[in-house]
Amino acid sequence: MCLRKKVGEIKSFEDFISLIDNKEVNKRVIEALVLSGAMDSLYKEQMSLEEKCRIRKMFLSKIEQKKSKKIEQQMLFSVNEENKDVSTEKFTEQEILSFEHQLTEIYWSGHPLEKYINDIKSIAEYSIIDLPNQSGTVKVVGMISVIKKFLNQNKQPFVRFMLEDLTGEIEVVVFNRLYEETRSMIHKNSVVYVEGRIDIQEEKKCIIAEKISLFETIKEEVYKNKSKIYITVSNVGVDDEYINKLKKVIDKYPGNTKVYFKIITQNFDEVLVETEYKILPSSKVLSELKHLIGENCYQLE
């Protein structure tokens, strides 16, 4: 705020780092501002997650460049288009989201599980918010956040970790035998499938884990047993070329899962069409469908 009052509008990230006083704002603070997303608007107001992966990496490289006085002078007299340079280096989407959460405790650019919404619905019996308030076996999918390690009476290790999905979080207890089998999967930000039983002590609910698998692994196993796939497409802008591309994707992966189309009309009505096609669901074919149609375009049952 003081800098803005002193020099007026700051139009680019280059302006910002050339004008700040390193004695008042050190490199670590600027890096935190970049990684949390606070500097995004100095590139442009709205950015996709993919753009943020590239631009935030570029901003960090500009900070490194300031170490050289010669480069600093170049930035002072550069035109605004320099800010639009395309860098081949970029963060992954997971890194961007992780930095945001680490620095602000909020996912500003989207939740890491959003891209798995349909897959989670097809595999998990419950979302975390809907878990029953009584004993029973449950199957859930989520991302591991906080992990706490303990030793039992026999000095054997076991863990408790928080599992979160898009609706909430719950503690999962993993006793020694299962922990020894799955410890390579249990780390922060790992997306896992958990089978276990609900345990309630003093009105606090947790899951006693009986099986843990990496989500990507369990997906392939579960997909093969699904009897139906519903593919959602809009009839707006659909032509013969688009239909032929869709048929080629389906024909490429024959299997036993029956294909249905949910067609969204111009009036946003939904028409269900049963087909004679059958496919073998896998990450590969589902990825091709998402690439052709868009995210969340299918549902397996």
N, C-alpha and C positions, 0 to 999 in steps of 0.2 A: 504493500500500500504506500509506504514512504517513497519507494522508487517511482511508482506511477505518478505521485504528486509532484515529484521532482522533475521527471523527464517527459511526462505525458503518456500517451498510449504506447504500449510496447507491442510492436507489430509482428515480431518473429522471435523464435528461440535464440537466434544469433544476437539479436538486440539485447535480450535478457541477460545472457551470460557475459556479454561484453560490457554491460553497464553495472553489474553487481559488484559489490566490494567483497573480495574473498575473505577479508578479516571478519566481516559480519555474517556472511553466508558461505560455509565451507562446501567442499566438493560432495561430501556425504549427504548433506541436506538437499543439494540440488538433485543428486541421483535419486533420493527418496521421492522428491516431487515428481520426477520423470516417471519412475516406476509405479507410483500410485495413480498416475493419470492426470495429475494436476496441471501438467504442461501441454496437454493434448490440444487445447484451443489455440495455442500459438502456431499450430500447423493448419488446422481447420476445425470448425465447430462440431461437425458430425463425422465420425470415422467408423468403418467396420472393424471387427476384431482383427482381421487379417492386416489391415492398414496399421493398427496400433502395434502389432508385432514388429513391423518394419520401422515405423516412425520413432518409437521409444528407443529402439536400438540405435537409430541414427542420432537421436538427441544425446545419448550417452557418448557416442563417438565425438560429438561436438565439444563435450565437456573435456574429453582427453586432449582435443586439439588446442584448447585454450592454454595448455601448458607451454605451447610455443608462441612466443611474442609475435613472430612473423605471421603465423596463421591467424592469431587474434586480430591483427591489423587487417588481414584479408577479409575477415568476417565483418569488421566494422564498415567496410566500404562495399560489401557484396550487395547485389540486388536480391529482392525477395525470392526470386525463382530458385536461388540456391537452396532454399528451405525445402524444395520439392524434389531434390535429388533422390533417385531410386537406389537404395542400398541393397546389395545381395545378401547382407547379413540381417538376420531378424530373430526375434524371440519366437518360441513356440507359443501356441495359444494357451497351453497349460502353464507355461512360465509366466505369461502376462497375468492370468487370473490368480496365480499363486502369489505373485508380488503384490497385487492389489489387496488380497486378503491378509497377507502378512503385515502390510504397512497400515491398513485402515480397518481390518476385520470385516470388510464388506467386499463382495464381488461386484464391482461397478460395471464390468463389461459383459456380464453373463455368468451363469453358474456352470462349472465344469461338467455337470451331469445333464445339462439341457439337451445336448446332442444325442443322449441315450434315452430320451423320454419314451419313445415307442418300444424300444428294446426292453426297458425296465418294466413297462406295463405288461409285456408279453411273458416275462419271466418271474417277476416278484408276485407273491400272493397279496401282499399288503404294501401300501406306502407307510412310512413310519408314523405319520399322524393318525392312521387308521388301525394301528395295532390293537388287538383286543386287550381289555383290562382283566384278563383271567388267564390261568395257565393253559398252555396248548402249544403245538408246534407251528412255527411260522417260517416263511421264506421271504427274505428281503434283499434288496440291492442298494448299496450306498457307497459313499466315499469315506475312507478313514481319516479322521482329523487327529484329535489328541490321543496319544498312546501312553499308558502307564504300566510299568513293569513291576512285578512282585515276585517274592519267593514264598512257596507254601511251607508247611511244617517240616517237610522233608528236604527243604532247601532246593526244591525244583522250581524253575521259572514258570510263571503264567502271566497273562496280560489282561488288562481292561482297556478297551478303546471306544471312542465315540464314533458312531456310524451316522452319517448324515445323508439325507436325500433332499429333494426339492420341497419337502413338506415339514421336515423337522429333524431331530436327532435322538439317538438312544444309545445307551451304554451296552457294549457287548463284552461278555466275559469268556475268555478262552483259556481253559485249564491246560495243564502241562502236556498231556499226551497229544492233544490236537495242536497245541502251540508248537511242539517239536516238529510236527508234520507240515505246518503252514507258516512258519516264522518268516520265510522268504517273501511271503505275500503281504505280511502285516507291516506296512510302513505308511507314513503320512501321505495322503492324496491317492493312495491305491484304491481303485474301484473294485469292490468285491461282492460276491454273492454269499449270503449267510443263511444257513438253515439252523434252527435251534428252538429252544422252548422259552416261553415267557416265564420270567420269575419276578414276583412282586414281594418286596420286603419294605415294610413301613411306608406303604403307598408309593414307593419308588419302583419303577418298572425297568427291567433290563432283559437282555437275551443271553441265555447260556448257550454258547455256540456248540453245535454238534458236527457241522460241516462248513468249511470255508473254501471257496474257489475264486480265482480271478474271474472277473466278469467276462472278459474276452474269451476265456476258455469255456465257461459254462454256456455262453451264447451259442456256440457251434453245436454243443450237445443238445440243447433245448430246441433249437431251430428245426433239427431233423425230425422231431416228433410232433411238430405243429401240423394240423390238418387243413388250415385255411390261412390265406394271406389276402388282406384287403388293401388294394392299391388305390390311393386317392389322387384323382387327376381333375383338372378343370377343363371344360369343353371350350373355353375361350381361347382363341388363337391356336387351336389344335388343327394341324393339317396332315396330309398323307405321309409326309416325311417324318413327322413326330411320331405318328402311329407305327410306322415301319421300324423306327429306332427302338420303340418300346417292345414291339414283337420280337426283335432280334435279341434283346436282353433276356426276355422270358424264354425264348427257344434255346438259348445257349446253356440254360441250366435246368434240364428236365429232371423231374422228381415226382413226389407223391403229394405235395401240398397244393390243394386246389386254389386257383386264382379267381378273385372277385375284384371288380372295379367299382369304386365309389366315385361317381361322376358329379362334379359340382357345376350346376348350370349358371347361366348369366344372372338368374334371379336368386342365386345362392341356395337353390333346392338341391337335395342330395338324391341321386338315383343309383340304386344298387344293381349291378349287372353281373350275373353268374357267367363264367366262361368255361370252355373245355380244357383250358391250359392247366398244367400242373408243373410246379417247379421244385427244385431242391433249395430251400432257403440256406443262405450262408452269408458271411460278412461281405464276400465279394459281390454277389448279386445285389444285395441290399445297398451296398455302396454305389453300384452302377445306377440303381433306381433313384437314389438320392441325388446323384450327379445330374441325371436327366430331368427329374421332376422337381426335386427340392427336398429340404429337410422335413422329417415327420410325414412322409408320404405313404407309409405303410403301417399296417397293424397285423400281427400274427396271433392266431388263436388255435 
